[in-house]
């Protein structure tokens, strides 16, 4: 796994509401969609939704990615 993909995965786990490309810049990732594709190829379930955000005077559409994981207890069979 690429270091930037690992950083994005950590960020997705820290923010259950999801992350946008602007959030990914915090960990130095400038190509969030590519890293999400890498993570999906590794078997991670990641949902995407289009959201509208304000960027200065303009409204822009971006993808918000959210990691879909079962809680640790459920995955372990507890």
KEMI-284142 format. One record per residue: x, y, z of N, C-alpha, C in turn; residue number from 1; chain; residue in three letters. Coordinates in Angstrom, 2 decimals. Layout:
N
<<X,Y,Z>,<X,Y,Z>,<X,Y,Z>,NUM,A,ALA>
...
***
This chain:
78
<<0.85,-1.18,0.00>,<0.00,0.00,0.00>,<0.90,1.24,0.00>,1,A,UNK>
<<0.55,2.18,-0.83>,<1.31,3.43,-0.90>,<1.15,4.20,0.41>,2,A,UNK>
<<2.19,4.93,0.82>,<2.09,5.71,2.07>,<0.92,6.69,2.04>,3,A,UNK>
<<0.66,7.31,0.89>,<-0.45,8.26,0.83>,<-1.80,7.55,0.96>,4,A,UNK>
<<-1.91,6.32,0.46>,<-3.14,5.55,0.62>,<-3.34,5.19,2.09>,5,A,UNK>
<<-2.27,4.85,2.78>,<-2.36,4.54,4.21>,<-2.81,5.78,4.99>,6,A,UNK>
<<-2.32,6.95,4.60>,<-2.73,8.19,5.26>,<-4.20,8.48,5.02>,7,A,UNK>
<<-4.67,8.24,3.80>,<-6.08,8.45,3.48>,<-6.94,7.46,4.25>,8,A,UNK>
<<-6.52,6.22,4.36>,<-7.28,5.22,5.11>,<-7.39,5.62,6.58>,9,A,UNK>
<<-6.29,6.10,7.15>,<-6.32,6.56,8.54>,<-7.30,7.72,8.69>,10,A,UNK>
<<-7.28,8.65,7.75>,<-8.18,9.80,7.78>,<-9.64,9.36,7.66>,11,A,UNK>
<<-9.90,8.40,6.78>,<-11.26,7.87,6.63>,<-11.75,7.23,7.94>,12,A,UNK>
<<-10.86,6.54,8.63>,<-11.23,5.91,9.90>,<-11.47,6.94,11.00>,13,A,UNK>
<<-10.74,8.04,10.96>,<-10.89,9.09,11.97>,<-12.15,9.92,11.76>,14,A,UNK>
<<-12.63,9.98,10.53>,<-13.78,10.83,10.20>,<-14.90,10.00,9.58>,15,A,UNK>
<<-15.76,9.44,10.43>,<-16.82,8.57,9.92>,<-17.83,9.29,9.01>,16,A,UNK>
<<-17.91,10.61,9.07>,<-18.82,11.35,8.19>,<-18.28,11.47,6.78>,17,A,UNK>
<<-17.00,11.15,6.58>,<-16.41,11.17,5.26>,<-15.40,12.28,5.08>,18,A,UNK>
<<-14.67,12.19,3.97>,<-13.67,13.20,3.65>,<-13.83,13.66,2.21>,19,A,UNK>
<<-13.39,14.89,1.97>,<-13.41,15.48,0.63>,<-11.95,15.71,0.20>,20,A,UNK>
<<-11.72,16.08,-1.05>,<-10.35,16.35,-1.47>,<-9.66,17.42,-0.62>,21,A,UNK>
<<-10.41,18.39,-0.14>,<-9.83,19.42,0.73>,<-9.32,18.80,2.02>,22,A,UNK>
<<-10.06,17.84,2.59>,<-9.62,17.16,3.81>,<-8.35,16.35,3.53>,23,A,UNK>
<<-8.28,15.73,2.37>,<-7.13,14.89,2.03>,<-5.85,15.70,1.90>,24,A,UNK>
<<-5.98,16.99,1.59>,<-4.79,17.83,1.51>,<-4.07,17.92,2.85>,25,A,UNK>
<<-4.80,17.74,3.95>,<-4.21,17.78,5.28>,<-3.13,16.71,5.46>,26,A,UNK>
<<-3.27,15.60,4.75>,<-2.28,14.52,4.85>,<-1.40,14.47,3.60>,27,A,UNK>
<<-1.44,15.53,2.80>,<-0.57,15.62,1.64>,<-1.03,14.86,0.41>,28,A,UNK>
<<-2.29,14.48,0.36>,<-2.82,13.73,-0.78>,<-3.51,14.70,-1.73>,29,A,UNK>
<<-2.98,14.79,-2.95>,<-3.57,15.67,-3.94>,<-4.44,14.91,-4.94>,30,A,UNK>
<<-4.42,13.57,-4.87>,<-5.21,12.75,-5.80>,<-6.06,11.76,-5.00>,31,A,UNK>
<<-7.05,12.29,-4.30>,<-7.88,11.47,-3.43>,<-8.60,10.36,-4.19>,32,A,UNK>
<<-9.16,10.65,-5.34>,<-9.89,9.62,-6.10>,<-8.98,8.45,-6.46>,33,A,UNK>
<<-7.73,8.74,-6.80>,<-6.79,7.67,-7.14>,<-6.46,6.82,-5.91>,34,A,UNK>
<<-6.29,7.47,-4.76>,<-6.00,6.71,-3.54>,<-7.21,5.89,-3.10>,35,A,UNK>
<<-8.40,6.42,-3.28>,<-9.61,5.65,-2.97>,<-9.70,4.44,-3.88>,36,A,UNK>
<<-9.35,4.61,-5.14>,<-9.33,3.48,-6.07>,<-8.34,2.41,-5.61>,37,A,UNK>
<<-7.17,2.83,-5.15>,<-6.17,1.89,-4.62>,<-6.73,1.14,-3.41>,38,A,UNK>
<<-7.40,1.87,-2.52>,<-7.95,1.25,-1.31>,<-9.07,0.27,-1.66>,39,A,UNK>
<<-9.89,0.63,-2.63>,<-10.95,-0.29,-3.06>,<-10.34,-1.55,-3.67>,40,A,UNK>
<<-9.26,-1.40,-4.41>,<-8.58,-2.56,-5.00>,<-8.00,-3.47,-3.92>,41,A,UNK>
<<-7.67,-2.89,-2.76>,<-7.17,-3.67,-1.62>,<-8.30,-4.30,-0.81>,42,A,UNK>
<<-9.56,-4.04,-1.21>,<-10.69,-4.68,-0.56>,<-11.47,-3.83,0.43>,43,A,UNK>
<<-11.14,-2.55,0.54>,<-11.86,-1.68,1.47>,<-13.16,-1.20,0.81>,44,A,UNK>
<<-14.25,-1.21,1.58>,<-15.54,-0.74,1.09>,<-15.64,0.77,1.35>,45,A,UNK>
<<-15.66,1.54,0.28>,<-15.70,3.00,0.40>,<-16.84,3.50,-0.47>,46,A,UNK>
<<-17.74,4.26,0.15>,<-18.87,4.85,-0.57>,<-18.51,6.27,-0.99>,47,A,UNK>
<<-19.10,6.73,-2.08>,<-18.88,8.09,-2.55>,<-20.24,8.76,-2.76>,48,A,UNK>
<<-20.29,10.03,-2.45>,<-21.49,10.82,-2.72>,<-21.05,12.20,-3.19>,49,A,UNK>
<<-21.81,12.79,-4.09>,<-21.52,14.14,-4.54>,<-22.14,15.13,-3.58>,50,A,UNK>
<<-21.36,16.12,-3.17>,<-21.84,17.17,-2.28>,<-21.51,18.51,-2.91>,51,A,UNK>
<<-22.26,19.53,-2.53>,<-22.03,20.88,-3.02>,<-21.43,21.69,-1.88>,52,A,UNK>
<<-20.27,22.29,-2.14>,<-19.58,23.10,-1.14>,<-19.36,24.50,-1.69>,53,A,UNK>
<<-19.22,25.45,-0.79>,<-18.93,26.81,-1.20>,<-17.42,26.99,-1.27>,54,A,UNK>
<<-16.96,27.54,-2.38>,<-15.54,27.85,-2.57>,<-15.48,29.32,-2.94>,55,A,UNK>
<<-15.34,30.15,-1.92>,<-15.40,31.60,-2.14>,<-16.81,31.96,-2.57>,56,A,UNK>
<<-16.97,32.69,-3.67>,<-18.31,33.07,-4.12>,<-19.01,31.98,-4.94>,57,A,UNK>
<<-18.27,30.90,-5.27>,<-18.83,29.86,-6.13>,<-19.27,28.64,-5.33>,58,A,UNK>
<<-20.17,27.88,-5.93>,<-20.53,26.58,-5.41>,<-19.86,25.54,-6.29>,59,A,UNK>
<<-19.24,24.54,-5.67>,<-18.57,23.49,-6.43>,<-19.07,22.13,-5.97>,60,A,UNK>
<<-19.10,21.18,-6.90>,<-19.48,19.80,-6.58>,<-18.22,18.97,-6.42>,61,A,UNK>
<<-18.13,18.27,-5.30>,<-16.98,17.39,-5.05>,<-17.52,16.07,-4.49>,62,A,UNK>
<<-16.67,15.07,-4.52>,<-17.04,13.78,-3.94>,<-16.65,13.74,-2.47>,63,A,UNK>
<<-17.52,13.19,-1.67>,<-17.20,12.92,-0.26>,<-17.15,11.40,-0.13>,64,A,UNK>
<<-16.04,10.89,0.36>,<-15.82,9.45,0.49>,<-15.98,9.05,1.95>,65,A,UNK>
<<-16.64,7.91,2.16>,<-16.88,7.41,3.51>,<-16.53,5.93,3.54>,66,A,UNK>
<<-15.78,5.55,4.57>,<-15.38,4.16,4.75>,<-16.53,3.40,5.40>,67,A,UNK>
<<-16.85,2.23,4.84>,<-17.91,1.40,5.38>,<-17.24,0.18,6.00>,68,A,UNK>
<<-17.18,0.18,7.32>,<-16.56,-0.93,8.03>,<-17.49,-1.38,9.15>,69,A,UNK>
<<-17.50,-2.66,9.38>,<-18.24,-3.18,10.52>,<-17.45,-2.86,11.78>,70,A,UNK>
<<-18.12,-2.59,12.90>,<-17.40,-2.39,14.14>,<-16.54,-3.62,14.44>,71,A,UNK>
<<-15.45,-3.39,15.14>,<-14.48,-4.46,15.42>,<-15.16,-5.63,16.12>,72,A,UNK>
<<-16.07,-5.37,17.04>,<-16.72,-6.45,17.78>,<-17.56,-7.32,16.85>,73,A,UNK>
<<-18.25,-6.71,15.90>,<-19.08,-7.50,14.98>,<-18.21,-8.31,14.03>,74,A,UNK>
<<-17.12,-7.71,13.58>,<-16.25,-8.42,12.65>,<-15.58,-9.62,13.34>,75,A,UNK>
<<-15.34,-9.50,14.65>,<-14.68,-10.57,15.38>,<-15.68,-11.64,15.85>,76,A,UNK>
<<-16.97,-11.37,15.67>,<-17.98,-12.35,16.04>,<-18.45,-12.26,17.48>,77,A,UNK>
<<-18.23,-11.14,18.13>,<-18.68,-10.97,19.52>,<-20.12,-10.55,19.57>,78,A,UNK>
***
